[in-house]
Amino acid sequence: MVYNEQMVAERIAEMRRQKCLSQEELAARMHISVTTLWRFESGRQQIMLERAVKMANILGCTVNDMVRDFLEYPVSNNTDRFTALLQTCDDAEQDFLYEAMGALLNVYRNNCK
């Protein structure tokens, strides 16, 4: 297991309460039963990625926000910053950045040897 399911479940419930949503309200917005949401929040059922993304959108956060502190190998702030930067770019700009970063990384690695 890569993350602590119970702690993630508790985080989800906490984030829902912070948004002042009842289980009934969040379940209705996600188009799931209250029982299913209760299972997610109690750690009795794993939340699949598609539902986690939907939940994050409703809660105004990212899936990363829901699991970040509980990952065995946490995502760094630099990853968050890079992701935020990429979200401001169109496809051509993203392609350019990927190619430029790849080239820079190769130069860096060659100089460090």
N, C-alpha and C positions, 0 to 999 in steps of 0.2 A: 504494500500500500504506500503510495507516494505522499498522502496527506492524512491528517487525523479527521476522519469522517464526522465524529461527534462534535469536534470543535468547529468544523465548517457548518454543521447543522445549527449549532448555537449562534454562530455569526449571522447566518441567514435570518434566524428569528429576531435577533437583535436589530439587524438592519431594517426589517419589516416594521418593528415597533418604532424605530427612529423616524420612519416615514409616516407614523400614525395610521398604519393600515392594519385592519383586523385580518385574521386568517381568512375569514369569509371574503373580504374585499380583494385580497391578493389572489386567492384561489379563483375568484370570478374573473379577474383581469387576465389570469394565466390560462383560463379555460380548463381548469382541473378541479377535482373535488377537494373539499376542505380536508377530507381524510388523507388524500395524497399529499397535500401541503403539510399536514401534521406529521406524516411519515418522514418528509424531507427535514422538517425542523427538529424532529426528535432523533434523527440519525438512523431510523429504522429502514429507510429506503434511500439508495443513492440517487442523486439528481443527475440526469443525463445532460450532456452539454447543451443540446437544443433548448431544454427547459431552463437551464442555468442562465443562458444568454437572454432568454425572454424575461426571466426574473430580474436579472441585472438591469435590463432596459427599464422595467417598471420601477425598480428601486432607485434608478438614477445613478448606477455605479457600473463597474466592470466586473466580469467574473473574477479577474485577478484580485479586485478589492475583496471579494468574498473569501478567497482562499489564501491570499498572499502570506499571512503570518503563520500558516500551517503547512507550508510546503517544505519538503525535505531539502530542496534546493531552491530557495526563494529567488524570485525575479528581482533584479537590481533596479535601483532608481534610474540608472542609465538606460535600461531597457524601456522603462516607462517614458522617459524623456524622448527616446528615439521613436517609440510608437506614436507619441503625441505629435512629433514632428512629421512623421509619415502621413498622419491623418490630415495634415494641411496640404498635402501634395496631390496633384493629379497623377494619373498612371505614368505619363512620360517622365515626370519629375521623380517618381518613385523608382522607375527603371534606372534613371541616371544615378540616383543616390546609391542603389545597390551595386551598380557597376563601379562607381567611383570608390565606394567603401571596399569592395573586393580588391581593387587595384592598390589602394592605400594599405590594406592589410597585408598583401603580398610583399610590398616594399618594406613594410615594418618588419615582417617575419624574416625576410632576407637579410636585413641589416642587423637583426638581433642574433644571427647565427655566428 
